[in-house]
Amino acid sequence: MKDIVIIGAGYGGLRALEYLAKEKNFKITLIDKNPYHYMQTEAYGYIAGRFDISDIAIDLNSFVKGLGDNVSFIKDKAIKIDKEKQILTLQNQTIAFDYAIIAVGAQTNFFSFIKGAKEYTHGVKNIQRAFEFRQAFEKRLYLKLEEKKLHRNGDLHIAIAGAGLSGVEIAAEMAHTLKKYEKILSKESITLKISLIDAAKTILPGMDSYIINKTEQRLKNLGIQIYTNAFIQEIKERSIYFKDGTKVDFDFIIYTAGIKAAKFIQEIQTEKNNIEQIIPDEYLHLQGSENIFCIGDCTQIKSQEKLLPPTAQTAEKSAQYVAKAIIAKTKNKSYPIFKAKIDGYFVALGGNYAIGMLYEKIKVEGYLAYLLKKLITRVYRHGLEIKVNAGYKKR
Ligand SMILES: Cc1cc2nc3c(=O)[nH]c(=O)nc-3n(C[C@H](O)[C@H](O)[C@H](O)COP(=O)(O)OP(=O)(O)OC[C@H]3O[C@@H](n4cnc5c(N)ncnc54)[C@H](O)[C@@H]3O)c2cc1C
């Protein structure tokens, strides 16, 4: 029997678990500081009020029970990993392991050169912050309905700092939802404004120019004001200041300007990049420790010298590879170096509209792209739900 610990129950951790659980000679322990799996890719719909909490959270106890008796879940926070002794220290206990998979994901990067970013912004990197935003926002709308005055000339202005995938999706979904509110609650009662701000030359930096141009067009059609080349210097309670002296006022600000590896990674002495991600070897081992693997957002993942973006897809592909590598290792078989290709990606752009690129050349737009994106989420969620239902019955 081999003891395997998986630290982090995100997209990577769960995918690795599903693979490894089929091996009955493995005793697998899944660890997460939260009792739920957070479907971050759906956060844009949750904060805009389109999805509910049950659409973005999955109970880990039930999920794990649905997998088999060789799997268990511990809700605890990982603190330290001893590479030599192969012991993981949690806040409340220690666990010895034969193999470990580090899959703790990322946290928001509140760059130290942006004053006030942490204090005055809302976020979506964890459910608590997304929930707090949604509550505050709904309260403001409710007060408006009660005909209480908004603090400034009747506008409701949302600023989004960071125009990467998450910032763009949030801006589009909020704009779409707010347009619906305008129609139903009357334009006079609520005048809505959304600003999307990024320091890069374009929105969605690093993505294909087709995706960038089409997305920009859609955002403009939704009435979103886009600021690029905009270096945020300071955020105060109701205003954002750029380096060039521009000041933009807001009622709410959502910060999606960057990520860095989760805090747990700080405790590990190994080579890291400038956003604190682990730089593993080409087998995704923690360098020098062949029994410890690293996957997902907490890792800088390269395939054939090319950096892969920190997405759910990269997390799942690296997880699948690592699970297979562990199975091979226990059978004294060799395994190839990590290689993966991104199948494609979709950007949800408000309502039933999305845009996507498949296999680097097939372009999809509009309702079809929305249906495909929805299908991917449905399939992912359905797979988890089957296990949750089976586990729920056992409890
Ligand atoms: C708004 C938004 C939209 C996105 N949209 C897309 C999209 O459309 N497509 C896409 O592919 N990607 C998207 N992403 C990115 C995607 O969500 C991440 O790349 C993905 O979640 C990474 O998976 P992971 O398993 O590495 O980490 P995570 O999913 O973040 O999971 C990490 C887990 O580790 C746990 N953890 C952390 N520290 C500890 C600790 N010390 N002890 C115990 N547990 C710990 C956390 O609680 C968490 O459950 C989006 C992200 C956001 C925020």
Ligand as a Chemical Component Dictionary entry (heavy atoms), coordinates in Angstrom:
data_LIG
# 
_chem_comp.id                   LIG 
_chem_comp.type                 NON-POLYMER 
_chem_comp.pdbx_formal_charge   0 
_chem_comp.three_letter_code    LIG 
# 
loop_
_chem_comp_atom.comp_id 
_chem_comp_atom.atom_id 
_chem_comp_atom.alt_atom_id 
_chem_comp_atom.type_symbol 
_chem_comp_atom.charge 
_chem_comp_atom.model_Cartn_x 
_chem_comp_atom.model_Cartn_y 
_chem_comp_atom.model_Cartn_z 
_chem_comp_atom.pdbx_ordinal 
LIG C1  C1  C 0 -12.772 34.660 -12.286 1  
LIG C2  C2  C 0 -11.892 33.566 -12.860 2  
LIG C3  C3  C 0 -12.220 33.034 -14.107 3  
LIG C4  C4  C 0 -11.437 32.009 -14.647 4  
LIG N1  N1  N 0 -11.809 31.500 -15.859 5  
LIG C5  C5  C 0 -11.129 30.469 -16.367 6  
LIG C6  C6  C 0 -11.559 29.843 -17.570 7  
LIG O1  O1  O 0 -12.536 30.244 -18.190 8  
LIG N2  N2  N 0 -10.855 28.777 -18.024 9  
LIG C7  C7  C 0 -9.758  28.289 -17.361 10 
LIG O2  O2  O 0 -9.172  27.277 -17.800 11 
LIG N3  N3  N 0 -9.320  28.851 -16.211 12 
LIG C8  C8  C 0 -9.970  29.928 -15.693 13 
LIG N4  N4  N 0 -9.549  30.511 -14.531 14 
LIG C9  C9  C 0 -8.310  30.030 -13.885 15 
LIG C10 C10 C 0 -8.553  28.751 -13.093 16 
LIG O3  O3  O 0 -9.607  28.922 -12.169 17 
LIG C11 C11 C 0 -7.271  28.352 -12.366 18 
LIG O4  O4  O 0 -6.222  28.270 -13.301 19 
LIG C12 C12 C 0 -7.456  27.007 -11.662 20 
LIG O5  O5  O 0 -8.346  27.162 -10.591 21 
LIG C13 C13 C 0 -6.123  26.434 -11.163 22 
LIG O6  O6  O 0 -6.357  25.192 -10.566 23 
LIG P1  P1  P 0 -5.445  24.672 -9.360  24 
LIG O7  O7  O 0 -5.919  23.298 -9.053  25 
LIG O8  O8  O 0 -4.016  24.879 -9.674  26 
LIG O9  O9  O 0 -5.762  25.667 -8.162  27 
LIG P2  P2  P 0 -7.144  26.026 -7.457  28 
LIG O10 O10 O 0 -8.293  25.647 -8.297  29 
LIG O11 O11 O 0 -6.998  27.461 -7.057  30 
LIG O12 O12 O 0 -7.148  25.101 -6.161  31 
LIG C14 C14 C 0 -6.205  25.205 -5.145  32 
LIG C15 C15 C 0 -6.786  24.582 -3.879  33 
LIG O13 O13 O 0 -5.764  24.545 -2.878  34 
LIG C16 C16 C 0 -6.314  24.896 -1.622  35 
LIG N5  N5  N 0 -5.228  25.405 -0.770  36 
LIG C17 C17 C 0 -4.462  26.481 -0.944  37 
LIG N6  N6  N 0 -3.540  26.593 0.044   38 
LIG C18 C18 C 0 -3.731  25.542 0.864   39 
LIG C19 C19 C 0 -3.104  25.085 2.050   40 
LIG N7  N7  N 0 -2.054  25.719 2.605   41 
LIG N8  N8  N 0 -3.575  23.962 2.642   42 
LIG C20 C20 C 0 -4.636  23.287 2.119   43 
LIG N9  N9  N 0 -5.264  23.671 0.987   44 
LIG C21 C21 C 0 -4.820  24.768 0.359   45 
LIG C22 C22 C 0 -7.371  25.941 -1.964  46 
LIG O14 O14 O 0 -8.362  26.039 -0.942  47 
LIG C23 C23 C 0 -7.931  25.392 -3.277  48 
LIG O15 O15 O 0 -9.038  24.556 -3.064  49 
LIG C24 C24 C 0 -10.312 31.528 -13.942 50 
LIG C25 C25 C 0 -9.991  32.073 -12.685 51 
LIG C26 C26 C 0 -10.764 33.075 -12.145 52 
LIG C27 C27 C 0 -10.416 33.636 -10.790 53 
# 
loop_
_chem_comp_bond.comp_id 
_chem_comp_bond.atom_id_1 
_chem_comp_bond.atom_id_2 
_chem_comp_bond.value_order 
_chem_comp_bond.pdbx_ordinal 
LIG C1  C2  SING 1  
LIG C2  C3  SING 2  
LIG C2  C26 DOUB 3  
LIG C3  C4  DOUB 4  
LIG C4  N1  SING 5  
LIG C4  C24 SING 6  
LIG N1  C5  DOUB 7  
LIG C5  C6  SING 8  
LIG C5  C8  SING 9  
LIG C6  O1  DOUB 10 
LIG C6  N2  SING 11 
LIG N2  C7  SING 12 
LIG C7  O2  DOUB 13 
LIG C7  N3  SING 14 
LIG N3  C8  DOUB 15 
LIG C8  N4  SING 16 
LIG N4  C9  SING 17 
LIG N4  C24 SING 18 
LIG C9  C10 SING 19 
LIG C10 O3  SING 20 
LIG C10 C11 SING 21 
LIG C11 O4  SING 22 
LIG C11 C12 SING 23 
LIG C12 O5  SING 24 
LIG C12 C13 SING 25 
LIG C13 O6  SING 26 
LIG O6  P1  SING 27 
LIG P1  O7  DOUB 28 
LIG P1  O8  SING 29 
LIG P1  O9  SING 30 
LIG O9  P2  SING 31 
LIG P2  O10 DOUB 32 
LIG P2  O11 SING 33 
LIG P2  O12 SING 34 
LIG O12 C14 SING 35 
LIG C14 C15 SING 36 
LIG C15 O13 SING 37 
LIG C15 C23 SING 38 
LIG O13 C16 SING 39 
LIG C16 N5  SING 40 
LIG C16 C22 SING 41 
LIG N5  C17 SING 42 
LIG N5  C21 SING 43 
LIG C17 N6  DOUB 44 
LIG N6  C18 SING 45 
LIG C18 C19 SING 46 
LIG C18 C21 DOUB 47 
LIG C19 N7  SING 48 
LIG C19 N8  DOUB 49 
LIG N8  C20 SING 50 
LIG C20 N9  DOUB 51 
LIG N9  C21 SING 52 
LIG C22 O14 SING 53 
LIG C22 C23 SING 54 
LIG C23 O15 SING 55 
LIG C24 C25 DOUB 56 
LIG C25 C26 SING 57 
LIG C26 C27 SING 58 
# 
